[in-house]
Amino acid sequence: MANLLVRGIDDALVQALRERAALHGRSAEAEHREILAASLRRPRKRSFADVLAAMPNVGEDGDFARVNDTSEAPGVFG
């Protein structure tokens, strides 16, 4: 396993790490490893364009037309 040395950490941040580690019943080093692992395990955020591209191509354009009538649209929910 590799080692990671992080320099120049603010004292308040180190204290917060120690306190968080104590709450979880582990060493500051183990807490640091867990924070790094949890952060890097998260799924990457997709761009809006990627989300749109992943949407299935269903329906016709007319199915999604805006209804400008102020009265209730017929058959929308039943």
C-alpha positions in Angstrom: 0.0 0.0 0.0 1.1 3.5 -0.7 1.6 6.3 1.8 0.2 9.8 1.5 1.7 12.8 3.3 -0.4 15.9 3.4 1.5 19.1 4.5 0.2 22.5 5.4 -3.1 21.5 7.0 -4.7 24.2 9.2 -4.6 23.3 12.9 -8.4 23.7 13.2 -8.9 21.2 10.4 -6.6 18.7 12.1 -8.5 19.2 15.3 -11.8 18.6 13.5 -10.4 15.4 12.0 -9.4 14.2 15.4 -12.8 15.0 16.9 -14.6 13.3 14.0 -12.3 10.2 14.3 -13.1 10.0 18.0 -16.8 10.1 17.3 -16.4 7.1 15.0 -14.1 5.3 17.4 -11.0 5.2 15.1 -7.7 6.9 14.7 -7.3 10.2 12.9 -5.3 8.3 10.2 -8.1 5.8 9.8 -10.7 8.6 9.6 -8.6 10.3 7.0 -8.5 7.1 4.9 -12.3 6.7 5.2 -12.9 10.4 4.2 -10.7 10.0 1.1 -12.3 6.7 0.1 -15.9 7.9 0.6 -15.1 11.0 -1.4 -13.5 9.1 -4.3 -16.2 6.3 -4.3 -19.0 8.7 -5.1 -20.4 8.5 -8.6 -19.2 11.3 -10.8 -21.8 14.0 -11.5 -23.1 13.9 -15.0 -23.6 17.0 -17.1 -27.1 18.1 -18.0 -26.3 17.3 -21.7 -25.4 13.7 -20.6 -28.6 13.3 -18.7 -30.6 14.5 -21.7 -28.8 12.3 -24.1 -29.5 9.3 -21.9 -33.3 9.9 -21.9 -35.2 7.4 -24.1 -36.7 8.6 -27.3 -40.4 8.0 -26.7 -43.5 9.7 -27.7 -44.2 12.3 -30.4 -43.4 16.0 -30.2 -47.2 16.7 -29.9 -47.4 14.6 -26.8 -45.3 17.2 -25.0 -46.9 20.3 -26.4 -47.8 23.0 -23.8 -51.5 23.5 -23.2 -52.2 27.2 -23.1 -55.9 26.9 -22.3 -56.7 28.0 -18.7 -59.4 25.4 -18.4 -58.6 21.9 -17.3 -56.9 19.8 -20.0 -59.0 16.8 -20.9 -57.8 13.3 -20.1 -54.5 14.4 -18.5 -54.8 12.3 -15.4 -57.4 9.8 -16.2 
